[in-house]
Amino acid sequence: MRYASVVVDIPTRGLDRAFDYAVPDALAAHVEVGATVLVPFSGRAVVGYVVSLAQEPPAGVPAEKILPIKQVLASSAFDAAGARVALWMAEEYACPLATALHPFLAPGQRTRVVRSDTGDWTLVNEKAGPVDDRWVRLSTGASAFTPRKNATKQREVLTALAAGPVRMAELGAMLPGAAASVRALAKRGVVAVEVRRRVRGGETTTLSSARAARPHALTAGQRAALAAIDQAREAACGDVVLVDGVTGSGKTEVYLDAIEHTRAKGKSALVLVPEISLTAQTVGRFRSRFGDDVAVLHSRLSTGERYDQWDLARRGEAHVVVGARSALFAPVPDLGLIVIDEEHEGTYKQDTAPRYHAREVAAHMARERGCALVLGSATPSLESLERCREGAFGGAHWTRVRMPERPGTSVLPTVRIVDMTKQPKSQQAVFSVPLTAAIEGVVRRREKAVLLLNRRGFASFLMCQDCGCVPECPHCSTALTYHERTHELVCHSCGRRWPGYLTSCPSCGSRYIGAYGIGTQRVEDELGMLLAGLGPAGEGVEVIRMDADTTARKNAHQELLERFDAADCAILLGTQMIAKGLDFPEVTLVGVINADTTLKLPDFRAAERTYDLLEQVAGRAGRGVRPGEVIIQSYWAGHPAVACVATHDRDAFAASELAARSEAGYPPYSRLSNVLVWGKDERAVRACTDRIADGLRAAVGRGWEVVGPADCVKARVKDRFRRHVLVKSPVGSNPGPLIAACVQAAAPPRGVSVSVDVDAQDLM
């Protein structure tokens, strides 16, 4: 008899190990690592996941004392290496074992045991699954069959099938009542009905940038990067290659060639992109090179679509998986290469449990599976740069390869910083004189432009001109944003909406309420007035706005980008989702409305994120034969994060930023963990946070620092009070288990929630 180690799906930090069960002979063929099973636990049946198998019972435990597995609920979703990665995640990110396994499960699987109204425990087993279609085709003897004169429907069916097999649903739509004729013809052997698996989620796009034509020759930087990747893959020990290439330097071509080499060795590849807006373009490029060998996974697909694409990888029918952060856990067999494009992006950090960072999990996964990890960016994270400087991290070798040139005649755009403090006060706040002139030039030349503003809505806040009151959400400590198109005040923390524009101050009753700050809706309106003032030249210029409001619908990202791509002359206006990865050679102008939005956030990464955003959006210009121009409007033009973009000098910015980080003990010179406590009872939240902070100070050793507790910047969200404690620990430390133990010792009361965010990105 075999024995299985099973992680029970009870999300509590108290269950920090797997439990052993016997595998009955009747289930032996179906119990494998990665399977979902039903097991007895503490007097009731619970769902669990098999993480290992053994031929002998655990040492010191009589075989007859080990309870058997009751039922297999779902087939294997991960292998032994995936199980080891999940166990590492549970320790590293201080989350329950079952929570760490959830990302590995099949999309749509919701298997749990719940208590009914009668008090009984009931199994709920909801699973997405394959969809089978019926197809009709002519049989080999169909040519010898002649329908009766009055069999009109049969003749129509045979005519429709003469061009090839047809799905039964489509045949029925074309010829109502065809089903009876098909049954009659099938009995005579004239047609054959087959059941075929339908694969959902096969996206297509008309984007011109979604085709990857093979270049005549690679640049020197591309050849060096490809050689380093091949060497890391051949080493098969989890080595990391950081491809540090300027915008437009051809990093995607390096990925494509590296995957071709990987596939030639019989291995598979996994590619992560940071934004859903990049998925259609990236998937199109990879499918233009690898055809149907590509599966795609991201959150905008339906559950059924995600399941089919996930299952293509599991069955070995697709060997290249492209997707967003969660695609990292796809069951890719014989993995030889992992690619993380735009590796600096904060979207690779999961903001709900398990709060993993895709870069760190991918590095550990590469070591477990013996494959290579490629990190690509025009603005690499300071953590990655520091690891490359050290040469090694986590037992793997880290190599940085620079790609400083763009292929062919394309060059980096010229960048002009406009100091808004020196602009004429009569000038409208949205567009400076230089940016206005540049937009007019684009329109006259019938080219394309990209305008970045990292705020959606019409005005960022309302303020009373008499008493200074700023209306806030009554459920959150967040100023309300005015959306003029829908005439609503919106809280961007909890999503609540209130119709209408405030006509009087809620504090003093004054009627002098003004809108301050600018959002994408207001810029769109100002842009419309600017184009109207150009007369005939401004006609026919398509203005396309991309923000969270216009892209909420499925496929909206792709449709908006396809409109921009197809237009003769267009301006793409949006938030940071348009700042990275997009490749439109016709774009000759990039304008940044306000470069200081992210720079003034109370976050030690604010300068790095600002530089990355500006450098990335600047790279959208001049990717074709025509030169590009970038105009950045700023009220803090002398800040290194802004000034260094003008010269594309990453090293100068990094030097100043690293010096500040080193002095303050922030990453990459430490690990930063955030312990967040929230609840409706403010007194209970404060008491719990104090206990956690006291416990941490008593437990940490030399080189550690506990900061706080303090109210969060967003001190209240959805009627919950929020406080946090920061923990700085040495780079090689493992803070997860220590923090988890202190949280458990603090015994958070009912109604108070605690989350542990190791390597935190969001401190708000």
C-alpha positions in Angstrom: 0.0 0.0 0.0 1.1 3.5 -0.8 0.9 6.5 1.5 0.2 10.2 0.6 1.2 13.4 2.3 -1.9 15.7 2.1 -2.2 19.4 2.8 -5.7 20.0 4.1 -7.5 23.0 2.8 -8.1 24.8 6.1 -6.6 28.3 5.7 -4.9 28.9 9.1 -1.3 29.4 9.9 -1.7 26.9 12.7 -1.6 24.0 10.2 2.0 24.3 9.1 2.5 20.7 7.8 1.1 18.0 5.6 -0.7 15.0 7.1 -0.3 11.3 6.1 -3.1 9.1 4.7 -3.2 5.6 3.3 -4.1 5.2 -0.4 -6.7 2.4 -0.8 -6.1 0.0 -3.7 -9.3 1.1 -5.4 -7.9 4.7 -5.7 -4.2 3.8 -6.3 -4.4 4.6 -10.0 -5.9 8.0 -9.4 -4.0 9.3 -6.4 -0.9 11.1 -7.6 1.0 14.2 -6.6 -1.1 17.3 -7.4 -4.5 15.5 -7.0 -7.3 17.0 -5.0 -8.7 14.5 -2.5 -11.3 14.1 0.2 -9.9 13.0 3.6 -11.1 12.6 7.2 -9.7 15.3 9.5 -10.7 16.1 13.0 -13.9 14.2 12.9 -15.2 15.4 9.5 -14.3 15.2 5.8 -12.1 18.0 4.3 -10.6 18.8 1.0 -6.8 18.3 0.6 -4.0 18.3 -1.9 -1.5 15.5 -2.4 2.1 16.9 -2.2 4.1 13.6 -2.0 3.8 9.8 -2.1 5.7 7.1 -0.3 5.7 3.3 -0.3 6.2 3.0 3.5 4.2 4.6 6.4 5.8 7.4 8.4 8.5 6.2 10.9 7.0 5.3 14.2 3.4 5.2 13.1 1.6 1.8 12.8 0.1 1.4 9.3 -3.3 0.4 10.8 -3.5 3.8 12.6 -3.3 5.7 9.3 -6.7 6.8 7.9 -7.4 6.2 4.2 -8.2 8.8 1.5 -12.0 8.8 0.9 -12.2 10.1 -2.6 -10.3 11.7 -5.5 -12.0 14.9 -6.5 -9.8 16.3 -9.2 -6.8 15.0 -11.2 -3.3 16.2 -10.8 -2.7 20.0 -11.2 1.0 20.1 -10.3 4.0 17.8 -9.9 6.5 17.2 -7.1 8.6 20.2 -8.1 5.5 22.4 -8.0 4.6 21.1 -4.6 8.1 21.9 -3.3 7.8 25.5 -4.7 4.4 25.9 -2.9 5.8 24.7 0.4 8.7 27.2 0.0 6.1 29.9 -0.7 4.2 29.1 2.4 7.3 29.6 4.6 8.7 32.5 2.6 5.5 34.6 2.5 4.1 33.5 5.9 0.8 32.1 4.5 -1.0 28.8 5.2 0.2 25.8 3.1 -3.2 25.4 1.4 -3.2 29.1 0.4 0.2 28.6 -1.2 -1.1 25.7 -3.3 -4.2 27.5 -4.6 -2.4 29.3 -7.5 -1.4 25.8 -8.9 -4.9 24.5 -9.1 -6.9 24.3 -12.3 -8.8 27.5 -13.2 -12.3 27.4 -11.9 -11.8 24.6 -9.4 -13.7 25.4 -6.2 -13.7 22.2 -4.1 -14.7 22.6 -0.5 -16.8 21.1 2.3 -19.5 23.4 3.7 -22.0 23.0 6.5 -25.6 23.1 5.3 -28.6 24.7 7.2 -29.3 21.3 8.8 -25.9 21.1 10.3 -24.6 18.5 7.9 -21.3 18.8 6.0 -21.8 18.9 2.2 -19.2 18.5 -0.5 -19.2 21.3 -3.1 -17.2 20.4 -6.1 -17.3 23.1 -8.8 -14.9 22.5 -11.7 -14.4 24.1 -15.1 -14.0 21.4 -17.7 -13.6 20.8 -21.4 -16.3 21.5 -23.9 -16.9 19.0 -26.6 -18.6 19.9 -30.0 -20.2 17.6 -32.5 -18.9 18.0 -36.0 -20.5 16.6 -39.2 -18.6 15.5 -42.3 -19.3 13.5 -45.4 -18.4 9.8 -45.3 -16.3 8.1 -48.0 -19.4 6.6 -49.6 -21.4 9.9 -49.8 -20.8 10.4 -53.5 -22.8 7.2 -54.3 -25.9 8.4 -52.4 -28.7 10.3 -54.1 -31.4 11.8 -51.9 -35.1 11.3 -52.8 -36.7 14.2 -54.8 -38.7 15.5 -51.9 -35.7 15.2 -49.4 -34.9 18.9 -49.8 -33.3 19.3 -46.4 -31.0 16.3 -46.9 -29.7 17.9 -50.2 -29.1 21.2 -48.4 -27.1 19.4 -45.7 -25.0 17.5 -48.3 -24.4 20.8 -50.1 -23.2 22.5 -47.0 -20.9 19.7 -46.1 -19.3 19.5 -49.6 -16.9 22.3 -48.6 -15.7 20.4 -45.5 -16.8 19.4 -42.0 -19.2 21.8 -40.1 -19.9 22.1 -36.4 -23.4 20.8 -35.7 -24.4 24.0 -33.9 -23.4 26.1 -36.9 -25.1 23.7 -39.4 -28.3 24.0 -37.3 -28.1 27.8 -37.3 -27.7 27.8 -41.1 -30.3 25.2 -41.8 -33.0 25.1 -39.2 -34.2 21.5 -38.7 -30.9 20.0 -40.0 -30.5 17.7 -37.0 -33.2 15.2 -38.2 -31.6 15.1 -41.6 -28.2 14.5 -40.1 -29.5 11.6 -38.0 -31.1 10.0 -41.1 -28.0 10.4 -43.2 -25.8 9.1 -40.4 -28.0 5.9 -40.2 -27.4 5.4 -43.9 -23.6 5.9 -43.5 -23.7 9.0 -45.7 -22.4 11.4 -43.0 -20.3 10.8 -39.9 -20.7 12.7 -36.6 -17.6 13.2 -34.5 -17.0 14.7 -31.1 -14.1 17.1 -30.9 -12.7 19.1 -28.1 -13.3 22.8 -28.5 -10.4 24.9 -27.2 -11.5 28.3 -25.9 -9.3 31.4 -25.5 -7.5 31.4 -28.8 -7.2 35.2 -29.1 -6.5 36.9 -32.4 -5.7 40.5 -33.1 -5.3 42.9 -36.0 -2.5 44.8 -34.4 0.4 45.3 -36.8 2.8 45.1 -33.9 1.6 41.5 -33.1 3.6 40.1 -36.0 7.2 39.2 -35.3 9.1 39.3 -38.6 12.5 37.7 -38.2 15.3 40.3 -38.6 18.0 39.9 -41.2 20.6 40.1 -38.4 20.8 40.5 -34.7 22.6 43.4 -33.0 25.7 42.8 -31.0 23.7 43.3 -27.8 21.1 40.8 -28.9 23.8 38.2 -29.8 25.4 38.6 -26.4 22.1 38.3 -24.5 21.2 35.2 -26.5 24.6 33.6 -25.8 24.2 34.3 -22.1 20.7 32.8 -22.0 21.9 29.6 -23.9 24.7 29.2 -21.4 22.3 29.6 -18.4 19.9 27.1 -19.9 22.7 24.5 -20.5 23.9 25.0 -16.9 20.4 23.8 -15.8 20.8 25.1 -12.3 18.5 28.1 -12.1 20.9 30.8 -13.3 19.5 34.2 -14.1 20.2 36.5 -17.0 19.1 40.2 -16.7 18.6 41.6 -20.2 19.1 45.4 -19.7 18.1 46.8 -23.0 17.0 50.3 -23.9 13.4 50.7 -25.1 13.1 49.4 -28.7 16.4 47.4 -28.5 14.7 44.2 -29.6 14.3 42.3 -26.3 11.3 40.4 -27.6 13.4 39.0 -30.5 15.9 37.8 -28.0 13.1 36.0 -26.1 11.8 34.5 -29.3 15.2 33.2 -30.4 15.9 31.9 -26.9 12.6 29.9 -26.9 13.4 28.5 -30.4 16.7 27.2 -28.9 14.8 25.8 -25.9 12.2 24.1 -28.0 15.0 22.6 -30.2 16.2 20.9 -27.0 12.8 19.4 -26.4 12.0 21.8 -23.5 9.1 24.2 -22.9 9.0 27.9 -22.0 7.0 30.3 -19.9 6.7 34.1 -20.6 5.2 36.6 -18.2 4.1 40.2 -19.2 3.1 42.8 -16.6 0.0 44.3 -18.3 -3.1 42.8 -19.8 -2.8 45.6 -22.5 0.4 43.9 -23.7 -1.0 40.4 -23.9 -2.6 40.6 -27.4 0.5 42.1 -28.9 2.9 39.7 -27.2 0.7 36.6 -27.8 0.4 37.6 -31.5 4.2 37.9 -31.8 4.8 34.5 -30.2 2.0 32.8 -32.3 3.5 34.3 -35.5 6.7 32.4 -34.6 5.3 29.3 -32.8 1.8 28.9 -34.1 -0.6 26.7 -32.1 2.2 25.7 -29.8 1.3 28.8 -27.7 -1.2 28.9 -24.8 -2.3 32.2 -23.2 -3.4 32.8 -19.6 -4.6 36.0 -18.0 -7.5 37.3 -15.8 -9.6 38.8 -18.6 -10.3 35.4 -20.1 -13.4 33.6 -18.9 -13.0 30.7 -16.5 -13.6 28.2 -19.3 -11.1 29.9 -21.6 -8.5 29.9 -18.9 -9.1 26.2 -18.2 -8.7 25.2 -21.8 -5.5 27.2 -22.2 -4.2 25.8 -18.9 -5.1 22.2 -20.0 -3.3 22.7 -23.3 -0.1 23.1 -21.2 -0.9 20.3 -18.8 -1.5 17.8 -21.7 1.7 18.9 -23.5 -0.2 20.3 -26.5 1.2 23.8 -26.0 4.9 24.2 -25.0 5.0 28.0 -24.9 2.8 29.7 -22.2 2.3 33.5 -22.4 0.4 35.4 -19.7 0.2 37.7 -16.7 1.5 37.0 -13.2 -0.6 33.9 -12.4 0.6 32.1 -15.6 3.7 31.4 -13.6 1.9 28.4 -12.0 0.8 26.8 -15.2 1.6 23.0 -15.4 4.2 23.4 -18.1 6.0 20.0 -18.7 9.8 19.9 -19.1 10.3 23.6 -18.4 13.6 24.9 -19.8 13.1 28.7 -19.8 11.2 31.3 -17.8 11.0 34.9 -19.2 9.7 37.8 -17.2 9.4 40.9 -19.4 9.4 44.4 -17.8 10.7 42.7 -14.6 10.7 46.0 -12.7 6.9 46.3 -12.7 5.1 46.3 -9.4 2.3 44.3 -10.9 4.4 41.2 -10.4 3.7 41.4 -6.7 0.5 39.7 -5.6 -1.6 41.9 -3.3 -3.7 39.1 -1.7 -2.6 35.9 0.0 -0.3 34.3 -1.0 1.5 37.7 -1.3 4.3 36.4 -3.6 6.6 38.3 -5.9 6.7 36.5 -9.3 10.4 37.3 -9.8 11.3 35.6 -6.5 9.0 32.6 -7.1 10.3 32.3 -10.7 13.9 32.3 -9.4 13.2 29.5 -6.9 11.2 27.6 -9.5 14.1 27.8 -11.9 16.4 26.3 -9.3 13.8 23.5 -8.5 13.3 22.7 -12.2 16.9 23.2 -13.4 15.9 25.8 -16.0 17.1 29.4 -16.9 15.4 32.6 -15.8 15.5 35.7 -18.1 14.6 39.1 -16.7 14.1 41.8 -19.3 13.7 45.6 -18.8 14.8 48.9 -20.1 14.7 50.1 -16.4 15.7 47.1 -14.3 14.8 47.1 -10.7 17.4 48.1 -8.2 17.1 44.7 -6.5 18.0 42.9 -9.8 20.9 45.3 -10.5 22.4 44.8 -7.1 22.2 41.0 -7.4 24.0 41.2 -10.8 26.6 43.4 -9.2 27.1 40.8 -6.5 27.2 38.0 -9.2 25.1 35.5 -7.2 21.9 35.3 -5.1 20.1 32.4 -3.6 22.5 29.9 -4.9 22.2 31.0 -8.5 24.5 33.0 -10.8 23.1 36.4 -11.9 24.4 38.0 -15.1 23.6 41.4 -16.6 23.8 41.8 -20.4 23.4 45.4 -21.8 21.6 46.1 -25.1 22.3 49.9 -25.5 21.3 50.2 -29.2 18.1 50.0 -31.2 18.2 47.9 -34.4 18.6 49.5 -37.8 18.4 53.3 -38.1 16.0 53.8 -35.1 17.4 55.9 -32.3 16.3 56.9 -28.8 14.0 60.0 -28.9 15.1 63.4 -27.8 13.6 64.4 -24.4 12.7 67.9 -23.3 11.8 68.7 -19.7 9.3 71.6 -19.4 9.5 73.3 -16.0 5.9 74.2 -15.4 6.8 76.7 -12.7 8.3 78.9 -15.4 5.4 78.6 -17.8 3.2 81.7 -18.4 0.5 81.8 -15.7 -2.1 82.5 -18.3 -1.3 79.3 -20.0 -3.8 76.5 -19.5 -2.7 74.0 -16.8 -3.1 71.0 -19.0 -0.8 71.7 -22.0 2.4 73.8 -21.9 3.3 76.0 -24.8 5.9 73.4 -26.1 3.5 70.5 -25.8 0.7 72.4 -27.5 3.1 73.2 -30.4 4.3 69.6 -30.6 0.7 68.2 -30.7 -0.2 70.7 -33.5 2.9 69.5 -35.4 1.8 65.9 -35.1 -1.6 66.7 -36.4 -0.3 68.7 -39.4 2.1 65.9 -40.3 -0.7 63.3 -39.8 1.4 61.3 -37.4 0.5 59.7 -34.0 1.1 60.8 -30.4 0.9 59.2 -26.9 -0.1 61.4 -23.9 0.4 60.0 -20.4 -1.5 61.2 -17.3 -1.5 58.8 -14.4 -4.9 59.8 -13.0 -8.3 58.8 -14.3 -11.4 60.9 -13.8 -12.1 64.6 -14.5 -10.7 66.2 -11.4 -8.6 64.5 -8.8 -10.5 66.2 -5.9 -13.1 68.9 -5.0 -12.3 71.6 -2.5 -14.3 74.4 -0.8 -12.7 77.7 -1.6 -14.0 79.2 1.7 -13.0 76.6 4.3 -10.7 74.3 2.4 -12.8 71.2 3.0 -12.0 68.3 0.6 -15.0 65.9 0.4 -14.0 62.4 1.3 -15.6 59.0 1.0 -17.5 58.4 4.2 -16.2 54.9 4.3 -12.6 55.5 3.4 -9.9 58.2 4.1 -9.8 59.0 0.4 -10.7 62.2 -1.4 -13.5 61.7 -3.9 -12.7 62.0 -7.6 -15.2 63.8 -10.0 -16.1 62.0 -13.2 -17.7 64.6 -15.5 -18.9 62.1 -18.2 -21.1 60.2 -15.7 -21.6 63.1 -13.4 -20.5 61.0 -10.4 -18.2 61.3 -7.4 -16.2 58.1 -7.2 -14.0 56.7 -4.4 -11.1 54.9 -6.0 -10.4 52.9 -2.8 -13.7 51.2 -2.3 -15.4 51.9 -5.7 -18.5 53.5 -4.3 -20.2 56.1 -6.5 -22.4 59.1 -5.7 -24.4 60.8 -8.5 -24.2 64.5 -9.2 -21.7 67.3 -8.5 -21.6 68.9 -5.1 -23.3 72.3 -5.2 -22.4 73.2 -1.6 -19.6 72.5 0.9 -20.6 69.6 3.2 -18.7 71.3 6.0 -19.6 75.1 5.9 -22.3 75.1 3.3 -20.4 77.5 0.9 -21.4 77.3 -2.7 -17.8 77.9 -3.9 -16.8 74.3 -4.6 -14.0 74.0 -7.1 -12.5 71.1 -9.0 -8.7 70.8 -8.6 -6.2 68.6 -10.3 -6.7 67.0 -13.7 -7.7 63.5 -14.8 -7.8 61.7 -18.1 -11.4 62.9 -18.8 -10.5 66.5 -18.5 -7.4 66.1 -20.6 -9.6 64.5 -23.3 -11.9 67.4 -23.2 -9.0 70.0 -23.4 -7.5 68.0 -26.3 -10.8 68.1 -28.1 -10.9 71.9 -27.8 -7.3 72.1 -29.0 -8.0 70.0 -32.1 -11.2 72.0 -32.8 -9.1 75.2 -32.8 -6.9 73.8 -35.6 -9.7 74.0 -38.1 -9.6 71.4 -41.0 -6.3 70.1 -39.8 -7.8 68.9 -36.5 -10.6 67.1 -38.2 -10.4 63.3 -38.4 -7.9 63.0 -35.6 -9.0 60.1 -33.4 -8.6 60.6 -29.7 -8.5 57.3 -27.8 -8.6 57.2 -24.0 -7.3 54.2 -22.1 -7.8 54.1 -18.4 -9.6 51.9 -15.8 -13.0 53.3 -16.9 -12.7 52.6 -20.6 -11.0 49.2 -20.3 -13.3 47.6 -17.8 -15.1 45.5 -20.5 -13.5 42.3 -21.7 -11.2 42.8 -24.8 -11.5 46.6 -24.4 -7.7 46.9 -24.1 -7.2 45.1 -27.4 -10.0 47.0 -29.2 -8.8 50.4 -28.2 -5.2 49.6 -29.3 -6.5 48.2 -32.6 -8.3 51.4 -33.2 -5.2 53.4 -32.5 -3.2 51.1 -34.8 -5.6 51.4 -37.7 -6.1 55.2 -37.5 -4.4 57.5 -40.0 -3.7 60.2 -37.4 -4.5 59.5 -33.7 -3.7 60.5 -30.1 -3.6 57.8 -27.5 -4.3 59.3 -24.0 -4.1 57.1 -20.9 -2.7 56.1 -17.6 0.4 54.0 -17.0 -1.1 51.0 -18.9 0.0 52.7 -22.1 3.5 53.5 -20.8 5.3 50.2 -21.5 5.8 47.5 -24.1 3.6 48.9 -26.8 5.2 49.1 -30.2 3.7 51.6 -32.7 6.4 52.9 -35.2 4.1 55.7 -36.3 4.3 57.4 -32.9 6.6 60.4 -33.1 5.5 62.3 -30.0 5.1 61.3 -26.3 3.8 63.9 -23.9 3.7 63.5 -20.1 1.1 65.9 -18.7 2.3 65.8 -15.1 5.5 63.8 -14.2 5.2 64.5 -10.5 2.0 62.4 -9.8 3.9 59.3 -8.5 7.0 61.3 -7.3 5.1 62.9 -4.4 3.7 59.6 -3.0 4.8 58.8 0.6 6.8 55.7 -0.5 10.6 55.1 -0.6 10.2 53.7 -4.1 8.4 56.8 -5.5 11.5 58.1 -7.3 12.4 54.8 -8.8 8.8 54.2 -10.0 8.7 57.7 -11.5 11.9 57.3 -13.4 10.8 53.9 -14.7 7.5 55.2 -15.8 8.9 58.2 -17.6 11.7 56.3 -19.3 9.3 53.6 -20.4 6.7 56.0 -21.8 9.5 58.0 -23.5 10.5 54.8 -25.3 7.1 54.6 -27.1 8.4 57.4 -29.4 10.6 57.1 -32.5 10.5 53.4 -32.9 10.1 53.7 -36.7 12.0 55.5 -39.4 10.9 59.0 -38.2 12.6 60.4 -35.1 10.7 60.8 -31.9 10.2 63.6 -29.5 9.3 63.5 -25.8 8.0 66.4 -23.8 7.7 66.0 -20.0 5.9 68.6 -18.0 7.0 68.8 -14.3 6.9 71.1 -11.4 10.0 69.4 -10.0 12.2 69.5 -13.1 15.5 69.2 -11.1 14.7 65.9 -9.4 17.0 63.1 -10.6 14.0 60.9 -11.4 13.0 63.6 -14.0 16.3 65.1 -15.0 18.0 61.8 -15.8 15.3 60.8 -18.2 16.4 63.7 -20.5 19.7 62.0 -21.0 18.5 58.4 -20.7 21.1 58.0 -18.0 19.9 55.1 -15.8 23.3 54.8 -14.1 23.2 58.4 -12.8 19.8 58.0 -11.4 20.6 54.6 -9.8 23.7 56.0 -8.2 21.8 58.7 -6.4 18.9 56.5 -5.5 21.1 53.6 -4.2 23.0 56.1 -2.0 19.8 57.2 -0.4 18.5 53.6 0.1 21.8 52.5 1.6 21.7 55.3 4.2 18.1 54.6 5.2 18.5 50.8 5.1 15.9 50.2 2.5 15.9 47.5 -0.3 18.0 46.4 -2.0 20.1 46.6 1.2 17.5 45.0 3.3 14.2 43.0 3.1 11.1 45.0 4.0 8.0 43.3 5.4 4.7 45.0 6.1 2.4 43.7 8.8 -1.0 45.2 8.2 -3.8 45.1 10.8 -7.4 46.2 10.0 -10.9 46.0 11.5 -14.0 48.0 12.3 -13.1 48.3 16.0 -10.4 51.0 16.1 -9.4 50.2 19.7 -9.0 46.5 19.0 -7.0 47.2 15.9 -4.6 49.5 17.9 -4.2 47.0 20.7 -3.5 44.1 18.4 -0.9 46.2 16.4 0.8 47.1 19.6 1.1 43.5 20.7 2.5 42.5 17.3 5.1 45.3 17.4 6.1 44.5 21.0 6.5 40.8 20.1 8.6 41.6 17.0 10.9 43.9 19.0 11.5 41.1 21.5 12.1 38.5 18.9 14.3 40.1 16.3 18.1 39.9 16.3 20.9 42.2 15.4 20.6 43.8 12.0 16.8 43.9 12.2 14.7 47.0 12.7 11.0 47.3 13.7 9.3 50.5 12.7 5.9 51.5 14.1 3.1 50.8 14.7 1.5 53.7 12.8 -1.7 54.5 10.9 -1.5 53.6 7.2 -1.6 56.4 4.7 -5.0 55.1 3.8 -6.0 55.0 7.4 -9.6 53.8 6.7 -10.9 51.8 3.8 -14.4 50.3 3.5 -15.1 51.3 7.1 -12.1 49.4 8.4 -9.3 51.1 10.4 -5.8 50.2 9.2 -2.5 50.3 11.0 0.8 48.6 10.2 4.3 47.7 11.4 7.3 47.6 9.2 10.1 45.1 9.6 13.5 45.7 8.0 15.7 42.5 8.0 19.1 41.6 6.4 19.1 40.6 2.7 19.8 37.0 3.4 17.3 36.6 6.2 14.0 34.7 6.2 11.5 37.0 8.0 8.3 35.1 7.1 8.4 32.4 9.9 9.4 34.9 12.6 6.7 37.4 11.7 4.1 34.6 11.4 5.0 33.4 14.9 4.7 36.9 16.4 1.3 37.4 14.7 0.0 34.1 16.1 1.3 34.9 19.6 -0.5 38.3 19.5 -3.8 36.3 19.1 -5.8 38.8 16.9 -9.3 38.9 18.3 -12.4 38.1 16.3 -13.1 40.9 13.8 -9.5 42.0 13.5 -7.6 40.8 10.4 -3.8 40.6 9.9 -1.8 40.2 6.7 1.9 39.6 6.4 3.5 41.1 3.2 7.1 40.0 2.8 9.1 42.1 0.3 6.3 44.6 0.4 5.7 46.9 -2.6 2.6 48.7 -1.3 3.0 50.6 1.9 -0.1 52.8 1.6 
